[in-house]
Amino acid sequence: MSDSQRTFVLRLLVSAVVGGAALILMQVSFPPPDGVDVGRIFFWTAMTLALGAIPVRLPGGMVAFTTTAPLIAAVFDSALPNPFALCWIALLGTIELRDIRHQLPFLGTLYNRADFVLSTFAAFLAVRLTEGAVRPGDPLGAIAQIAIAGVAFSFVNLLLGVSIASLRTRTPFGRIWALGVGNVAIGVVALVPLGWLMSEIGQKVGLWAAFLFLVPLYLARFSFSKYAETRELFLGTIQALSQAIDAKDGFTRGHADRVSRIAGAIARELGLPEKQIDDIELAGLLHDIGKIGVEDRVLMKPSRLEPEEAELMRRHPIYGASILEPSAALRPLVPIVLHHHENFDGSGYPEGLRGDEIPIGSRIMIVADAYEAMTSDRIYRKAIGHERAMEQLNKYKGVQFDPRIVRALQEVVRKRGPAAFDVSDLPPINYETLAEVRRRLAREPVVRDAHAG
Ligand SMILES: [Fe+2]
């Protein structure tokens, strides 16, 4: 999608969602229902505000809340003049600190409010439509009704949330889903029965008892934030390791990072599933980790390698695989790293696999690695440029490279331009002296935020 198309779709989506929510709000508010219990509306709004104040930023750009529970509770609270009450609770209760501090663009604030109004209203409609089918005191019917309300709420809420995040950050819908939402979806769905229970207790015992639910809800929020933190920690560690390999290898900074991004783009062009793309990107960062096991006199030799030295160098994929093997999180990368020097015609190493026997991730890696090496400057030679690099890849397709992968790379570069992978996203490394590090840390002490979001 081109930039102007993207802007158009973005505006269309925002207008439709905000307009739809405004219509519903007007519809339920005029004329206002009789006998509005303002205290009760205030209570659920306050509960929603308390939980919305601490969002969790998920990997992939989405933000998760535990506000689902009080909103679902409001849907099931028969003492509320619904749908009037819950539309206003959804509108006002979901205002977050970022809105008050003007950290979000005004349209973003409007969109988020509208998203909650629409998803809560969808849950209300689901309950209203199924009401006739549920007999009082029938547990199975009640459970089915809770499930349907939850599905209606989550479907609208996540669909609108992921769509806007995807358009805004130019990240494919599937990736945001797989990296962010997919991993906390169970937690989000679990908030639905909790919301129903909160509502029942609020009606049968009293609102003060529903208030106690803040404790498990804060715990749920804590588990979301732990997931986000773990993922960030994992990626940061892999990137640090990847830069260490680049430094040891004498490559210019960011070689592995660029290989990773080129490989990821090819994998996406081929339509591979997001989880596999994620593995291929991680493998791109770590593909040469086995070079740690190759002696420096071989690794850093400026002249041509003797046959026995070349033999030592050819062991690096095996070393790499054995370094990654023991870690459960990195084990899916092992086959990709082990075979990243297998040639398409079977003349590569370490096992001489050919064609489709070579894992797809490795077939992508060898193309991305070669393309990156040819298109970036090295200490000992200048880049040969995109055109000549593609000539070389085309010359050796079917021999060293899988022709399908070379075609996919050509397509990626055609769409995104040869400059797309020029610059590494990684922050530059400054080799400071100890005195400089001390001075800098004294100036800007390291601030650690215990909670993401
Ligand atoms: Fe390698």
Boltz pocket constraint, residues with backbone or C-beta under 6 A from the ligand:
constraints:
  - pocket:
      binder: B
      contacts: [[A, 287], [A, 288], [A, 316], [A, 340], [A, 341]]
      max_distance: 6.0
